[in-house]
Amino acid sequence: MSILVFIVLAIFLFGLIVLSIVSGGSSPFAPLAKWLLVLFLGLAAMFCIYGFMASFEPGQNALAFRIGYGIGFFVFTGLAAWTLVRRSAAEKR
């Protein structure tokens, strides 16, 4: 089970990296890649909200999960905002 989670996270990370590279270039697909990147980062931030709320159930290490989901939310939200405000190479010309 843990290897499956690792594979899914690796694919998600690889997709974010590829979309980040394409959205910063001068490709005609740069605007689409930019919005897809923002969409994926927003979905990850929403998952962190869900995980934060679910971590209030009684159990061990709940505080660590709350801290992790809170940090993840702010990181993903900040990356999404940064992606929206930065300009690609095509927009700089």
Order of alpha helices (4+ residues) and beta strands (2+ residues): alpha-alpha-alpha-alpha
